[in-house]
């Protein structure tokens, strides 16, 4: 979805970090519904930032793609029209190639391993990797594991053969579905319900809360808990806006962001449990397939990534994290 030039001009004229008598306001735009746990975490961050700064630095949030898709919001950050956004690491790989590591299926041994990586030195390195693109990562938000959901049961990779599966605008996601035998079809998140309803795609892949909150369970009655990837969300700030903040303001914002990430981990777990219960009530069959067959099919992705010395270094660093 592309916005008319007049809207972009309006956004450009509206400063993303305006200051009135010392009070600065940062605009944060994202594509999630207000009931989503990641939106709630960003609201938590905004509330904590207001408290820490005594109201001198605040964040105004524009949810539900009010200012554009994930890619469009990132582009607006790069020119400073919007100050902050939330983006999936999968979409971010188009701007920051090292982020594609998160698209590797079965990268993490378990949840504890994932958090050790995201909250450790490798996570910090990846958050900073976007700075040359005028984008700075502040924190990772947990987005759980991604799973397939379809209009027919999937128990083995062979069951995906010929199915059109919606993926993000991510080459890694495209390659994953191809390796598993499906036909990857990039579609914007906001257009997916209609695409499923009209048969443009046969299924998609995402986490439990997103499946439930998007009402996709109304058209897809099978949720396949294969847990193929665990793509985190990333809270980003424009370096144009970041560089205008004082050292104290940066400290307030970083503290509020870290606190919101800890809060989000808690409510995400609650959201997953709630979503699982609710989709079962709506008649969705939850399938727990044997993962080894899926893991074997995507081994060529690891082989290809290991040809790049930088990606090999990151992957081995993740694998060695205990």
Backbone torsions as a table, in degrees:
resi	resn	phi	psi	omega
1	UNK	NA	116.3	-179.8
2	UNK	-106.2	138.8	-176.8
3	UNK	-94.0	145.7	178.0
4	UNK	-57.1	151.7	-178.3
5	UNK	-56.4	-35.1	-178.0
6	UNK	-60.3	-36.9	179.7
7	UNK	-68.9	-39.7	178.0
8	UNK	-62.4	-39.5	178.7
9	UNK	-64.1	-40.6	177.7
10	UNK	-60.8	-43.2	179.3
11	UNK	-64.1	-39.1	178.7
12	UNK	-63.8	-36.9	-179.1
13	UNK	-73.4	-24.4	179.7
14	UNK	-91.1	104.1	-175.7
15	UNK	-59.0	135.9	-176.8
16	UNK	-77.7	-10.6	177.8
17	UNK	-143.1	68.3	-174.9
18	UNK	-75.5	152.5	-178.6
19	UNK	-128.7	126.0	176.9
20	UNK	-129.5	115.6	-177.6
21	UNK	49.9	42.9	177.3
22	UNK	88.8	-13.3	-179.4
23	UNK	-86.6	121.5	179.1
24	UNK	-106.1	138.4	178.6
25	UNK	-122.9	125.3	177.4
26	UNK	-103.1	130.9	176.3
27	UNK	-86.5	127.1	177.8
28	UNK	-118.6	119.1	179.8
29	UNK	-116.7	142.0	176.8
30	UNK	-155.3	174.4	-172.8
31	UNK	-103.0	2.6	-174.3
32	UNK	-86.2	156.2	172.9
33	UNK	-70.2	152.9	-177.3
34	UNK	-67.5	-15.8	178.1
35	UNK	-86.2	-6.4	-177.7
36	UNK	-72.1	139.9	-178.4
37	UNK	-59.7	-30.9	179.5
38	UNK	-71.1	-36.4	173.6
39	UNK	-62.0	-43.9	-179.7
40	UNK	-61.1	-36.4	178.1
41	UNK	-66.1	-40.0	179.3
42	UNK	-69.4	-32.8	174.6
43	UNK	-67.3	-38.5	175.5
44	UNK	-59.1	-44.3	178.5
45	UNK	-60.5	-44.8	-179.7
46	UNK	-61.6	-40.6	179.3
47	UNK	-65.8	-43.5	-179.7
48	UNK	-67.0	-37.1	179.2
49	UNK	-64.5	-41.0	177.7
50	UNK	-61.0	-42.1	-180.0
51	UNK	-65.8	-46.9	-177.0
52	UNK	-64.0	-37.0	-175.3
53	UNK	-92.7	0.2	-176.9
54	UNK	63.0	29.8	178.8
55	UNK	82.7	5.7	-178.8
56	UNK	-83.0	-22.0	176.9
57	UNK	-133.4	118.0	-176.2
58	UNK	-132.4	166.0	-179.8
59	UNK	-125.2	128.5	172.0
60	UNK	-100.9	127.1	-174.6
61	UNK	-105.1	132.7	177.2
62	UNK	-118.3	95.6	-175.8
63	UNK	-86.8	-176.5	168.8
64	UNK	57.8	38.0	177.3
65	UNK	59.9	29.3	177.6
66	UNK	-59.3	-33.2	-178.6
67	UNK	-112.9	12.9	174.9
68	UNK	126.1	175.2	178.8
69	UNK	-72.5	177.8	178.6
70	UNK	-58.4	-47.6	-179.2
71	UNK	-62.4	-43.2	-179.4
72	UNK	-64.7	-38.2	178.0
73	UNK	-65.2	-39.9	176.9
74	UNK	-61.6	-41.4	178.9
75	UNK	-64.6	-36.5	178.2
76	UNK	-70.2	-32.1	174.0
77	UNK	-64.2	-40.1	-176.2
78	UNK	-63.8	-26.1	177.6
79	UNK	-103.7	3.1	174.9
80	UNK	79.7	10.0	179.0
81	UNK	-74.1	-31.4	174.2
82	UNK	-121.7	142.6	-174.9
83	UNK	-85.3	-41.3	-174.5
84	UNK	-140.9	159.5	174.5
85	UNK	-156.2	167.2	170.5
86	UNK	-113.2	131.8	-178.8
87	UNK	-140.2	144.9	174.0
88	UNK	-69.4	143.4	176.9
89	UNK	-58.3	-27.0	178.8
90	UNK	-65.2	-42.8	177.6
91	UNK	-73.1	-28.9	-177.0
92	UNK	-70.5	-20.8	-177.5
93	UNK	-63.5	-21.0	176.9
94	UNK	-70.5	-18.2	178.9
95	UNK	-106.2	-34.6	-175.8
96	UNK	-129.3	96.4	-173.4
97	UNK	-53.5	-33.9	-177.9
98	UNK	-64.9	-22.0	179.5
99	UNK	-67.5	-15.9	-178.8
100	UNK	-66.8	-13.0	178.6
101	UNK	-59.0	-32.9	-179.0
102	UNK	-69.3	-16.1	178.3
103	UNK	-82.3	-6.0	177.4
104	UNK	-70.0	123.0	-179.9
105	UNK	-63.8	142.8	175.5
106	UNK	57.3	40.1	-178.8
107	UNK	-73.5	-36.6	-175.4
108	UNK	-102.0	143.4	179.5
109	UNK	-69.4	-39.6	-179.8
110	UNK	-165.4	-176.2	-177.1
111	UNK	-63.7	-41.0	-179.4
112	UNK	-62.0	-41.0	177.6
113	UNK	-62.2	-42.5	-179.7
114	UNK	-59.1	-45.2	-178.8
115	UNK	-69.9	-33.4	176.3
116	UNK	-60.9	-39.2	-179.8
117	UNK	-71.9	-50.3	-175.5
118	UNK	-63.6	-35.7	-175.6
119	UNK	-96.1	3.6	-178.9
120	UNK	-105.2	-160.3	-174.1
121	UNK	-66.3	-36.5	179.0
122	UNK	-65.6	-42.8	177.0
123	UNK	-59.9	-43.3	178.6
124	UNK	-63.0	-39.8	178.1
125	UNK	-61.8	-42.7	-178.3
126	UNK	-70.5	-33.4	176.8
127	UNK	-64.6	-35.6	-178.5
128	UNK	-83.4	-12.5	-174.8
129	UNK	-65.5	-19.0	-176.8
130	UNK	-88.6	-6.0	-175.9
131	UNK	-56.3	-41.1	177.6
132	UNK	-61.0	-18.0	178.0
133	UNK	-95.2	14.3	-179.7
134	UNK	66.0	30.3	178.8
135	UNK	-132.3	132.3	178.9
136	UNK	-121.6	126.9	175.2
137	UNK	-81.2	133.3	179.2
138	UNK	-97.8	-52.4	179.2
139	UNK	-150.5	162.1	169.1
140	UNK	-95.8	139.8	170.2
141	UNK	-106.6	136.1	178.4
142	UNK	-64.1	130.2	174.9
143	UNK	-123.0	22.0	175.6
144	UNK	60.2	-155.9	178.7
145	UNK	-104.4	150.8	178.2
146	UNK	-97.9	142.1	-175.7
147	UNK	-140.3	156.7	176.8
148	UNK	-79.0	147.0	166.5
149	UNK	-138.5	135.9	-168.6
150	UNK	-143.9	179.8	177.9
151	UNK	-100.1	9.3	174.0
152	UNK	-145.7	153.6	-177.8
153	UNK	-68.2	140.0	177.6
154	UNK	-122.1	116.4	179.6
155	UNK	-119.3	-20.9	176.9
156	UNK	-138.6	163.2	176.5
157	UNK	-57.0	-30.9	179.9
158	UNK	-60.8	-26.8	-179.6
159	UNK	-71.5	-15.5	177.9
160	UNK	-85.8	-8.9	-175.0
161	UNK	-57.1	123.9	177.0
162	UNK	81.7	-7.0	-179.4
163	UNK	-78.6	136.8	175.5
164	UNK	-84.9	115.6	-174.8
165	UNK	-115.9	123.7	177.9
166	UNK	-67.9	134.6	173.9
167	UNK	-130.6	164.7	172.6
168	UNK	-68.9	171.4	173.5
169	UNK	-75.8	72.8	-175.7
170	UNK	-140.9	120.3	179.8
171	UNK	-64.0	-32.2	178.7
172	UNK	-65.6	-41.4	177.3
173	UNK	-65.6	-39.2	177.0
174	UNK	-59.8	-47.5	-178.7
175	UNK	-64.8	-36.5	179.5
176	UNK	-61.3	-50.1	-178.4
177	UNK	-63.8	-38.1	177.4
178	UNK	-62.0	-44.3	180.0
179	UNK	-63.3	-29.3	179.8
180	UNK	-87.1	-1.2	174.8
181	UNK	98.5	-2.8	179.9
182	UNK	-87.7	177.4	178.1
183	UNK	-112.5	100.4	-175.7
184	UNK	-69.0	137.2	-177.7
185	UNK	-135.1	101.4	178.5
186	UNK	-67.0	127.0	178.3
187	UNK	-143.0	140.4	177.5
188	UNK	-62.0	144.0	-177.0
189	UNK	-56.5	-42.4	-177.1
190	UNK	-66.8	-15.5	-178.8
191	UNK	-102.7	-0.7	-169.9
192	UNK	-71.7	-39.6	-178.3
193	UNK	-56.6	-48.4	-179.8
194	UNK	-63.8	-39.3	179.2
195	UNK	-62.9	-39.1	176.2
196	UNK	-67.5	-43.4	-177.7
197	UNK	-63.3	-37.8	-176.0
198	UNK	-91.2	-0.9	178.0
199	UNK	78.9	14.5	176.0
200	UNK	-64.5	-36.4	171.5
201	UNK	-128.6	156.8	-178.6
202	UNK	-96.3	-11.5	-178.0
203	UNK	-177.4	-172.7	-178.6
204	UNK	-155.5	-173.2	175.7
205	UNK	-146.1	132.9	179.6
206	UNK	-169.9	-175.4	179.9
207	UNK	-87.5	169.1	-176.3
208	UNK	-59.1	-52.2	-178.6
209	UNK	-60.2	-38.6	179.8
210	UNK	-66.7	-39.6	176.5
211	UNK	-59.6	-44.5	-177.8
212	UNK	-72.8	-49.4	-174.2
213	UNK	-69.7	-20.5	178.5
214	UNK	-88.2	-3.1	-178.2
215	UNK	64.4	20.9	179.3
216	UNK	-67.9	-17.9	176.8
217	UNK	-64.7	-16.1	178.6
218	UNK	-70.7	-24.6	-178.3
219	UNK	-117.6	-16.4	177.6
220	UNK	-119.5	112.9	-173.4
221	UNK	-100.7	11.6	177.2
222	UNK	-131.1	124.1	177.6
223	UNK	-116.6	117.4	-172.6
224	UNK	-100.7	107.8	-174.3
225	UNK	-82.7	66.4	179.4
226	UNK	-90.4	-16.6	176.2
227	UNK	52.2	50.5	-173.1
228	UNK	-69.4	-38.2	177.1
229	UNK	-136.1	164.1	176.8
230	UNK	-133.1	76.1	-178.2
231	UNK	-82.3	116.2	177.9
232	UNK	-75.0	159.8	166.9
233	UNK	-88.0	153.9	-177.5
234	UNK	-126.4	126.3	174.2
235	UNK	-86.4	117.2	-173.8
236	UNK	-113.7	150.8	171.9
237	UNK	-130.3	143.0	174.9
238	UNK	-65.5	132.8	177.2
239	UNK	-67.2	-23.0	176.0
240	UNK	-62.9	-41.6	178.0
241	UNK	-76.0	-43.8	-179.1
242	UNK	-56.1	-43.1	-176.5
243	UNK	-69.2	-16.7	178.3
244	UNK	-86.4	-10.0	-179.8
245	UNK	-83.4	147.3	174.3
246	UNK	-73.7	167.6	178.9
247	UNK	-60.8	-37.5	178.7
248	UNK	-67.1	-41.1	179.2
249	UNK	-65.2	-39.1	176.8
250	UNK	-62.3	-41.2	179.6
251	UNK	-63.5	-45.1	177.8
252	UNK	-57.8	-45.8	-176.3
253	UNK	-67.2	-43.7	179.5
254	UNK	-63.9	-41.1	178.7
255	UNK	-63.4	-45.7	-179.7
256	UNK	-63.6	-38.5	179.2
257	UNK	-65.3	-45.0	179.3
258	UNK	-63.1	-41.3	178.6
259	UNK	-64.2	-37.1	-179.6
260	UNK	-69.8	-32.0	177.9
261	UNK	-66.8	-40.3	177.1
262	UNK	-65.0	-41.0	177.6
263	UNK	-63.8	-41.5	-176.9
264	UNK	-64.6	-36.9	178.3
265	UNK	-57.1	-39.6	-178.9
266	UNK	-69.7	-50.6	-175.5
267	UNK	-73.8	-23.3	176.2
268	UNK	-64.4	-44.8	179.5
269	UNK	-59.8	-42.0	177.8
270	UNK	-64.5	-39.4	-179.8
271	UNK	-66.2	-38.4	178.2
272	UNK	-63.4	-45.5	-179.6
273	UNK	-63.5	-42.1	179.4
274	UNK	-64.6	-44.8	-178.3
275	UNK	-63.3	-42.6	-179.5
276	UNK	-61.2	-43.0	179.0
277	UNK	-64.0	-43.4	-175.1
278	UNK	-70.6	-39.4	-178.8
279	UNK	-68.3	-32.2	175.6
280	UNK	-64.8	-39.6	176.9
281	UNK	-63.1	-28.5	-179.4
282	UNK	-87.2	8.0	174.8
283	UNK	89.1	13.6	178.2
284	UNK	-81.0	131.7	174.5
285	UNK	-87.8	123.9	178.6
286	UNK	-97.1	120.1	-175.8
287	UNK	-108.4	133.0	178.4
288	UNK	-111.3	90.7	-176.0
289	UNK	-78.5	163.4	170.9
290	UNK	-69.8	123.8	-172.2
291	UNK	-79.8	-21.9	-172.2
292	UNK	-60.3	-38.7	179.7
293	UNK	-64.2	-37.7	177.4
294	UNK	-67.8	-41.7	-178.3
295	UNK	-62.7	-40.2	-179.6
296	UNK	-64.2	-37.7	-176.3
297	UNK	-67.6	-26.8	-176.0
298	UNK	-98.6	5.4	178.8
299	UNK	-57.3	-34.9	177.4
300	UNK	-58.8	-25.5	177.5
301	UNK	-66.6	-40.9	177.5
302	UNK	-65.3	-41.9	-180.0
303	UNK	-59.8	-40.6	-179.6
304	UNK	-69.5	-42.5	-180.0
305	UNK	-63.0	-36.3	-176.9
306	UNK	-69.5	-10.3	176.2
307	UNK	-73.8	-18.3	178.9
308	UNK	-96.8	115.0	-176.5
309	UNK	-55.5	-36.7	-179.3
310	UNK	-68.8	-43.5	178.5
311	UNK	-67.8	-36.3	176.9
312	UNK	-60.9	-42.6	179.3
313	UNK	-61.2	-45.2	-178.6
314	UNK	-66.3	-44.6	-179.1
315	UNK	-62.0	-45.3	179.4
316	UNK	-65.2	-35.2	176.2
317	UNK	-63.0	-40.3	177.7
318	UNK	-67.2	-45.0	-178.7
319	UNK	-64.4	-31.4	-179.1
320	UNK	-83.6	-11.1	179.5
321	UNK	-69.3	131.0	-178.0
322	UNK	-113.3	NA	NA
